């Protein structure tokens, strides 16, 4: 039996735990980033509607702007990357 075998197993476990913790932090950061994007989209809607004195066209355009911001931040980047990847291939 090799004398380094226990240390090898513990270092592999340490590496696996390290990458697991990094993945957990990234997933938590993604949730926070999505919440921030949604919050900013709502703020865009409110500011645009208020600047337009709450008229129907201002509300509709602000909702469109806020919705596009949210879609672009949450799903649009990945969608664009996927569609570009399939177009190039």
C-alpha positions, 0 to 999 in steps of 0.5 A: 500500500502506498503511504500517500493514498490517504492524502490523495483521497483527502486532496481529491475530496478537498478539490471536489468540495472546493468546486461544489462550493464555487458552484453553489456561490455562482448559483446564488449569485445568479439568483441575486443577479436575476432579482436585481435585473427584474428590480431594475426593469420595474424601475425603468417602467416606473420612471418612464411612466412617471416622466410621461405623466402616466398617459397610456402611451407612456405606460405601454412604452415603459412596459415594453422597455422594462420588459425588454430589459428584463428579458435581455438580462434574464433570458436574452443573453443565453438565447442570443448565444444559443441562436448564434451558435446554431447559426454558425454551426 
